[in-house]
Amino acid sequence: MMRFLSSHGWEIARLTFEHVWLTASAMLLAVAIGLPLGILLTRRPALARPVIGFANVVQTVPSLALFGLLLPVPWLGENAARLAIVALTGYALLPILRNTYAGIESVDDELANVADALGMTGWQRLKKVELPLAASVIMAGLRTATVTCVGVATIAAAIGAGGLGELIFRGVASVDNGLVLAGAVPAALLALLADTLLGWVEKRLTVRRI
């Protein structure tokens, strides 16, 4: 493995960048969808069960199967990276959506009543009361989604989307443990780094909440 690292360091760096790019793009898209949708569900509780249930179903679909199901879809199947980002977004959506909904729902009703008594609008109550109090719960969902995304992104190499999974698949095909480790170790380190950084942010937000 050390010989491979010394002679293929640039390739590992390139694939690591691709891996980070796929994960970051999917996470941005998942947050853009999951956060507003989670807030909407707190205002429309009747929609919560079917919407969260659908996200849960997507989460249970095996990654290779999901990539395969999306391949025939127009516009998506034409670009492997685009398809991978959409699939990763589906896997990241559930923790963000569920935790946003649960976090806001857990805010004490008395605090909401106080906000209403002070004359706050619905937007002001959300911005100044509900989101700050639910921030640590939302961050916990974001943390889970990011680690999941980093792990599943390795499978994206199976459809030619790049990332560290390329080394893993090449290593498995050639029975080369060095190649497998060269892809698996950086992916694991990325997941640990993301979990540590987001855990620190979550802890800071929890302190603020108290």
C-alpha positions as CSV (number, residue, x, y, z in Angstrom):
1,M,0.0,0.0,0.0
2,M,2.8,2.4,0.9
3,R,4.4,1.9,-2.6
4,F,1.0,2.6,-4.2
5,L,0.6,5.8,-2.1
6,S,4.0,7.0,-3.1
7,S,3.5,6.4,-6.8
8,H,-0.2,7.2,-7.1
9,G,-0.6,10.0,-4.6
10,W,-1.9,12.4,-7.2
11,E,-4.6,10.0,-8.3
12,I,-5.7,9.5,-4.7
13,A,-5.9,13.3,-4.3
14,R,-7.9,13.7,-7.5
15,L,-10.3,10.9,-6.5
16,T,-10.6,12.3,-3.0
17,F,-11.6,15.7,-4.5
18,E,-14.2,14.0,-6.7
19,H,-15.5,12.2,-3.6
20,V,-15.8,15.4,-1.6
21,W,-17.4,17.2,-4.6
22,L,-20.1,14.5,-5.0
23,T,-20.8,14.4,-1.3
24,A,-20.9,18.2,-0.9
25,S,-23.2,18.7,-3.9
26,A,-25.6,16.1,-2.7
27,M,-25.6,17.5,0.8
28,L,-26.3,21.0,-0.4
29,L,-29.2,19.7,-2.5
30,A,-30.5,17.6,0.4
31,V,-30.4,20.5,2.8
32,A,-32.1,22.8,0.3
33,I,-35.0,20.3,0.0
34,G,-35.1,18.7,3.4
35,L,-34.9,21.8,5.6
36,P,-37.8,23.7,4.0
37,L,-39.8,20.5,3.6
38,G,-39.3,19.6,7.3
39,I,-40.5,23.1,8.3
40,L,-43.5,22.8,6.0
41,L,-44.5,19.4,7.6
42,T,-44.7,21.1,11.0
43,R,-47.3,23.4,9.5
44,R,-49.1,20.6,7.7
45,P,-48.9,17.7,10.1
46,A,-51.2,15.5,7.9
47,L,-48.5,15.3,5.3
48,A,-45.8,14.3,7.7
49,R,-46.4,10.5,7.7
50,P,-46.6,10.0,4.0
51,V,-43.7,12.3,3.1
52,I,-41.4,10.9,5.8
53,G,-42.5,7.4,4.9
54,F,-41.6,8.0,1.2
55,A,-38.1,9.3,2.3
56,N,-37.8,6.2,4.5
57,V,-38.6,3.9,1.5
58,V,-35.9,5.6,-0.6
59,Q,-33.4,5.1,2.2
60,T,-34.0,1.3,2.3
61,V,-33.4,0.8,-1.5
62,P,-29.9,-0.7,-2.1
63,S,-27.6,1.9,-3.5
64,L,-26.7,-0.1,-6.7
65,A,-30.4,-0.8,-7.3
66,L,-31.2,2.9,-7.0
67,F,-28.4,3.9,-9.4
68,G,-29.8,1.3,-11.8
69,L,-33.4,2.5,-11.5
70,L,-32.3,6.1,-12.2
71,L,-30.1,5.2,-15.3
72,P,-33.1,5.2,-17.8
73,V,-34.4,8.6,-16.4
74,P,-34.0,11.3,-19.1
75,W,-31.4,14.0,-18.3
76,L,-30.1,12.0,-15.3
77,G,-28.8,8.9,-17.1
78,E,-26.8,11.1,-19.6
79,N,-24.4,12.2,-16.9
80,A,-23.0,9.8,-14.2
81,A,-22.0,12.5,-11.8
82,R,-25.5,14.1,-12.0
83,L,-27.1,10.7,-11.5
84,A,-24.9,10.0,-8.5
85,I,-25.7,13.4,-6.9
86,V,-29.4,12.8,-7.2
87,A,-29.2,9.3,-5.7
88,L,-27.0,10.5,-2.8
89,T,-29.5,13.3,-2.2
90,G,-32.2,10.7,-1.8
91,Y,-30.1,8.9,0.9
92,A,-29.2,12.1,2.7
93,L,-32.8,13.4,2.7
94,L,-34.4,11.3,5.4
95,P,-32.2,12.3,8.4
96,I,-32.4,16.0,7.5
97,L,-36.1,15.9,6.9
98,R,-37.0,13.8,10.0
99,N,-34.8,15.7,12.4
100,T,-36.0,19.1,11.1
101,Y,-39.6,18.0,11.7
102,A,-38.8,16.4,15.0
103,G,-36.7,19.3,16.3
104,I,-39.3,22.0,15.6
105,E,-42.1,19.7,16.9
106,S,-40.2,19.3,20.2
107,V,-40.2,23.0,20.9
108,D,-42.4,23.7,23.9
109,D,-45.9,24.9,23.0
110,E,-45.7,27.5,25.8
111,L,-42.7,29.2,24.1
112,A,-44.7,29.3,20.8
113,N,-47.6,30.8,22.7
114,V,-45.3,33.4,24.3
115,A,-44.0,34.3,20.8
116,D,-47.5,34.7,19.6
117,A,-48.4,36.9,22.6
118,L,-45.5,39.1,21.8
119,G,-46.9,39.7,18.4
120,M,-44.4,37.7,16.4
121,T,-45.3,36.7,12.9
122,G,-45.0,33.0,11.9
123,W,-41.7,33.8,10.2
124,Q,-40.3,35.6,13.2
125,R,-41.3,32.8,15.5
126,L,-39.6,30.3,13.2
127,K,-36.5,32.3,12.9
128,K,-36.1,33.6,16.5
129,V,-37.6,30.7,18.5
130,E,-38.2,27.4,16.8
131,L,-35.1,27.1,14.6
132,P,-32.6,28.2,17.3
133,L,-34.1,25.7,19.8
134,A,-34.2,22.9,17.2
135,A,-30.7,23.7,15.7
136,S,-28.9,20.9,17.6
137,V,-31.4,18.3,16.5
138,I,-31.3,19.5,12.9
139,M,-27.5,19.3,13.1
140,A,-27.6,15.8,14.4
141,G,-29.6,14.8,11.3
142,L,-27.1,16.7,9.0
143,R,-24.3,14.8,10.7
144,T,-25.9,11.5,10.1
145,A,-26.7,12.4,6.5
146,T,-23.2,13.5,5.7
147,V,-21.5,10.3,7.0
148,T,-24.1,8.2,5.1
149,C,-23.4,10.2,2.0
150,V,-19.6,9.8,2.2
151,G,-20.0,6.0,2.6
152,V,-22.6,5.6,-0.2
153,A,-20.6,7.8,-2.6
154,T,-18.0,5.0,-2.9
155,I,-20.7,3.0,-4.8
156,A,-21.0,5.8,-7.3
157,A,-17.9,4.6,-9.0
158,A,-19.9,1.6,-10.3
159,I,-21.7,3.9,-12.7
160,G,-18.5,5.9,-13.6
161,A,-19.2,8.9,-11.4
162,G,-15.6,8.8,-9.9
163,G,-14.6,9.1,-6.3
164,L,-12.6,6.9,-4.1
165,G,-14.8,3.9,-5.0
166,E,-12.8,3.6,-8.2
167,L,-9.8,2.4,-6.3
168,I,-12.0,0.0,-4.2
169,F,-13.6,-1.5,-7.3
170,R,-10.3,-1.8,-9.1
171,G,-8.7,-3.4,-6.1
172,V,-11.6,-6.0,-5.8
173,A,-11.4,-6.8,-9.5
174,S,-7.6,-7.3,-9.4
175,V,-7.6,-8.9,-5.9
176,D,-5.2,-6.1,-4.8
177,N,-5.7,-5.2,-1.1
178,G,-3.4,-2.2,-1.5
179,L,-5.8,-0.6,-4.0
180,V,-8.8,-1.4,-1.8
181,L,-7.2,0.2,1.2
182,A,-6.1,3.2,-0.8
183,G,-9.7,3.9,-1.5
184,A,-11.3,2.7,1.7
185,V,-8.9,4.5,4.2
186,P,-9.3,8.0,2.7
187,A,-13.1,7.5,2.5
188,A,-13.2,6.4,6.2
189,L,-11.1,9.4,7.2
190,L,-13.4,11.8,5.3
191,A,-16.4,10.3,7.2
192,L,-14.6,10.6,10.5
193,L,-13.5,14.2,9.8
194,A,-17.0,15.2,8.7
195,D,-18.5,13.5,11.8
196,T,-16.1,15.2,14.1
197,L,-16.5,18.7,12.7
198,L,-20.3,18.5,12.6
199,G,-20.3,16.9,16.0
200,W,-18.4,20.0,17.3
201,V,-21.0,22.3,15.7
202,E,-23.8,20.2,17.1
203,K,-22.3,20.5,20.6
204,R,-21.9,24.3,20.2
205,L,-25.5,24.6,19.2
206,T,-26.6,22.4,22.1
207,V,-24.8,24.7,24.5
208,R,-26.5,27.7,22.9
209,R,-29.9,26.0,23.3
210,I,-29.4,25.5,27.0
